[in-house]
Amino acid sequence: MLLLAVLPWWLGLPLLLALAAALLAEVSWLADHAVLLRRGLRWGLPGWLARVLLSLGGDARAWVLTLLAGLAGFSLLMLLEGWLGRDRARPSLPSSTAEWPDLAMAPIGPPAMIIELEPPSWQDPRTGVPDPRGGSLQYSGHALTLADGTRMDGVEPRCSFSVDGRWLAVSLPNEQGVAMQDRQRRRWHRLRGWQLSGWHDGQPWLVRDESSTPRPLPYVLGQDDA
């Protein structure tokens, strides 16, 4: 600081620029002196500004020019500090003791699960289909009536129960889709454009056509998260 305050400003400025260039160059033999170079910049800049102020006469105009030079100088100094400290700000990745072949062969994501669907067993309720939960189904006038009195209108005489009897599938007219009843919640779902593909764990899986992939009922209803 004292040296740059005594030297003429046109000699002090190249010294400051030389310190900044030495830091940016990242020369190996200067790496051990990086801390000293940074301190030289931090303390040398105020000394050079004092020399500029005295060289300009110390009047109001000199103060304005010196303050502007100081603002620019300290802004550049902060940018230089940020650039030099970029490696320290970058978070370090956790190290692993595993060799790369082990990492390459490690499984990614959850394990795969093979789902085997049990084909639906379709029955004609006009001949009297027994209800797994007691009684029998009755069909008349495009309406299906369950043993508990529940009635479903506008369906075909073609139905299928899940193994535990919780779900009942009934075909809609003209192969428009399928109606599913959750008998535990007493709720009907008319699924137009879907057909029952099979059962898995007592749950219905449906398909658009023979070439598409079967989907579980929550997917069809848009309730994947639930």
C-alpha positions as CSV (number, residue, x, y, z in Angstrom):
1,M,0.0,0.0,0.0
2,L,2.8,2.4,0.9
3,L,4.7,1.6,-2.2
4,L,1.8,2.3,-4.5
5,A,0.9,5.4,-2.6
6,V,4.4,6.8,-3.2
7,L,5.0,5.7,-6.8
8,P,3.3,7.7,-9.7
9,W,-0.1,6.3,-10.5
10,W,1.0,5.3,-14.1
11,L,3.7,3.0,-12.5
12,G,1.4,1.6,-9.8
13,L,-1.3,0.6,-12.3
14,P,0.9,-1.8,-14.2
15,L,2.0,-3.4,-10.9
16,L,-1.6,-4.0,-10.0
17,L,-2.4,-5.5,-13.4
18,A,0.7,-7.7,-13.1
19,L,-0.5,-9.1,-9.8
20,A,-3.9,-9.9,-11.4
21,A,-2.3,-11.4,-14.4
22,A,-0.1,-13.6,-12.2
23,L,-3.2,-14.9,-10.4
24,L,-5.1,-15.6,-13.6
25,A,-2.2,-17.3,-15.3
26,E,-2.2,-20.0,-12.5
27,V,1.5,-20.7,-13.1
28,S,2.7,-23.6,-11.0
29,W,5.7,-21.9,-9.4
30,L,3.4,-19.0,-8.3
31,A,0.8,-21.2,-6.8
32,D,2.6,-21.2,-3.4
33,H,2.4,-17.4,-3.4
34,A,-1.2,-17.0,-4.4
35,V,-2.2,-15.8,-0.9
36,L,0.5,-13.2,-0.9
37,L,-0.5,-12.0,-4.4
38,R,-4.1,-11.6,-3.4
39,R,-3.1,-9.6,-0.3
40,G,-1.0,-7.4,-2.6
41,L,-4.1,-6.7,-4.7
42,R,-6.4,-6.0,-1.8
43,W,-4.0,-3.6,0.0
44,G,-2.3,-2.2,-3.1
45,L,-5.5,-0.9,-4.7
46,P,-6.3,1.6,-1.8
47,G,-2.7,2.8,-2.0
48,W,-2.9,3.4,-5.8
49,L,-6.3,5.2,-5.3
50,A,-4.6,7.5,-2.8
51,R,-1.9,8.3,-5.3
52,V,-4.5,9.0,-8.0
53,L,-6.3,11.4,-5.6
54,L,-3.1,13.3,-4.9
55,S,-2.1,13.4,-8.5
56,L,-5.4,15.0,-9.5
57,G,-5.0,17.7,-6.9
58,G,-7.4,16.5,-4.2
59,D,-10.3,18.8,-5.3
60,A,-13.9,17.8,-5.8
61,R,-13.3,16.6,-9.4
62,A,-10.4,14.5,-8.1
63,W,-12.6,12.9,-5.5
64,V,-15.3,12.0,-8.0
65,L,-12.8,10.5,-10.4
66,T,-11.0,8.6,-7.6
67,L,-14.3,7.2,-6.3
68,L,-15.3,6.0,-9.8
69,A,-11.9,4.4,-10.2
70,G,-12.3,2.8,-6.8
71,L,-15.7,1.4,-7.6
72,A,-14.4,-0.1,-10.9
73,G,-11.3,-1.4,-9.2
74,F,-13.0,-3.1,-6.3
75,S,-15.7,-4.6,-8.6
76,L,-13.0,-6.1,-10.7
77,L,-11.3,-7.4,-7.6
78,M,-14.5,-9.1,-6.4
79,L,-14.9,-10.7,-9.9
80,L,-11.3,-11.9,-9.7
81,E,-11.9,-13.4,-6.2
82,G,-15.0,-15.1,-7.4
83,W,-13.3,-16.6,-10.4
84,L,-10.3,-17.9,-8.4
85,G,-12.7,-19.4,-5.7
86,R,-14.9,-21.2,-8.2
87,D,-13.4,-24.6,-7.4
88,R,-14.0,-24.2,-3.7
89,A,-17.6,-23.3,-4.3
90,R,-18.3,-26.4,-6.3
91,P,-19.7,-29.2,-4.1
92,S,-17.5,-32.3,-4.0
93,L,-19.0,-35.5,-5.1
94,P,-19.0,-38.4,-2.7
95,S,-16.1,-40.8,-3.4
96,S,-16.7,-44.5,-3.9
97,T,-14.3,-47.3,-3.3
98,A,-16.0,-49.5,-5.9
99,E,-14.1,-50.1,-9.1
100,W,-15.7,-49.0,-12.4
101,P,-16.7,-52.5,-13.5
102,D,-18.7,-52.9,-10.3
103,L,-20.4,-49.5,-10.8
104,A,-21.2,-50.3,-14.4
105,M,-22.8,-53.7,-13.5
106,A,-24.7,-52.3,-10.5
107,P,-28.5,-52.4,-10.8
108,I,-30.2,-49.1,-11.5
109,G,-33.6,-48.3,-10.2
110,P,-36.1,-50.7,-8.5
111,P,-36.0,-54.4,-9.4
112,A,-38.3,-55.5,-12.3
113,M,-41.5,-57.4,-11.5
114,I,-43.1,-59.8,-13.9
115,I,-46.9,-59.6,-13.8
116,E,-48.9,-62.6,-15.0
117,L,-52.5,-61.9,-15.7
118,E,-55.2,-64.5,-15.1
119,P,-57.6,-64.4,-18.1
120,P,-61.2,-63.4,-17.3
121,S,-63.8,-66.2,-17.2
122,W,-66.8,-64.7,-19.0
123,Q,-70.3,-66.0,-18.1
124,D,-73.8,-65.4,-19.4
125,P,-76.1,-64.1,-16.7
126,R,-79.2,-65.1,-18.6
127,T,-78.5,-68.7,-17.5
128,G,-78.1,-67.7,-13.9
129,V,-74.6,-66.9,-12.8
130,P,-73.8,-67.6,-9.1
131,D,-72.5,-64.6,-7.1
132,P,-69.3,-65.4,-5.2
133,R,-70.8,-63.4,-2.3
134,G,-74.1,-65.2,-2.3
135,G,-77.2,-65.4,-4.5
136,S,-77.1,-65.2,-8.3
137,L,-77.2,-62.6,-11.0
138,Q,-80.3,-61.9,-13.1
139,Y,-80.3,-60.3,-16.6
140,S,-83.3,-58.8,-18.3
141,G,-83.9,-56.0,-20.8
142,H,-80.2,-55.0,-21.1
143,A,-80.0,-54.6,-17.3
144,L,-78.1,-56.7,-14.8
145,T,-79.4,-57.1,-11.3
146,L,-77.2,-58.4,-8.5
147,A,-78.3,-60.5,-5.5
148,D,-78.3,-57.4,-3.3
149,G,-80.6,-55.5,-5.6
150,T,-77.9,-53.4,-7.3
151,R,-78.9,-52.8,-10.9
152,M,-76.7,-51.9,-13.9
153,D,-78.6,-50.7,-17.1
154,G,-77.3,-50.7,-20.6
155,V,-75.0,-53.7,-20.5
156,E,-74.6,-56.9,-22.4
157,P,-75.2,-60.4,-21.0
158,R,-71.5,-61.0,-20.4
159,C,-69.9,-60.8,-17.0
160,S,-66.8,-61.9,-15.1
161,F,-65.9,-61.9,-11.4
162,S,-62.5,-61.5,-9.8
163,V,-61.3,-64.5,-7.8
164,D,-62.3,-62.9,-4.4
165,G,-65.6,-61.6,-5.8
166,R,-64.8,-58.0,-5.1
167,W,-64.8,-56.9,-8.7
168,L,-67.4,-57.5,-11.4
169,A,-66.8,-56.8,-15.0
170,V,-69.7,-56.4,-17.5
171,S,-69.4,-55.8,-21.2
172,L,-71.0,-52.6,-22.7
173,P,-73.0,-52.9,-25.9
174,N,-71.3,-53.1,-29.3
175,E,-67.9,-53.7,-27.7
176,Q,-67.8,-50.0,-26.6
177,G,-66.0,-50.9,-23.4
178,V,-66.5,-52.5,-20.1
179,A,-68.3,-51.5,-16.8
180,M,-66.4,-52.3,-13.6
181,Q,-68.1,-52.5,-10.2
182,D,-66.1,-52.2,-7.0
183,R,-68.4,-54.2,-4.9
184,Q,-66.6,-53.3,-1.7
185,R,-67.3,-49.6,-2.2
186,R,-70.5,-50.1,-4.3
187,R,-69.1,-48.0,-7.1
188,W,-69.5,-48.5,-10.9
189,H,-67.0,-47.3,-13.5
190,R,-68.1,-47.2,-17.2
191,L,-64.8,-47.4,-19.1
192,R,-65.5,-46.8,-22.8
193,G,-62.7,-47.9,-25.1
194,W,-61.2,-50.3,-22.6
195,Q,-61.6,-54.0,-22.4
196,L,-60.8,-56.4,-19.5
197,S,-57.5,-58.1,-20.2
198,G,-57.2,-60.1,-16.9
199,W,-56.8,-60.2,-13.2
200,H,-53.8,-59.8,-11.0
201,D,-53.9,-60.0,-7.2
202,G,-57.7,-59.6,-7.4
203,Q,-57.4,-56.3,-9.4
204,P,-58.5,-55.7,-13.0
205,W,-56.1,-54.9,-15.7
206,L,-57.5,-53.4,-18.9
207,V,-56.3,-52.9,-22.4
208,R,-57.2,-50.6,-25.4
209,D,-56.7,-53.3,-28.0
210,E,-54.8,-56.5,-28.6
211,S,-51.6,-54.6,-29.6
212,S,-51.5,-52.3,-26.5
213,T,-50.1,-52.9,-23.1
214,P,-52.5,-53.9,-20.2
215,R,-52.9,-51.2,-17.6
216,P,-54.1,-51.4,-14.0
217,L,-57.4,-49.8,-13.1
218,P,-55.9,-46.9,-11.2
219,Y,-54.0,-46.0,-14.3
220,V,-57.2,-46.0,-16.4
221,L,-59.0,-43.9,-13.8
222,G,-56.1,-41.4,-13.6
223,Q,-55.4,-42.4,-10.0
224,D,-51.8,-43.6,-10.2
225,D,-50.7,-41.7,-7.1
226,A,-53.5,-43.1,-5.1
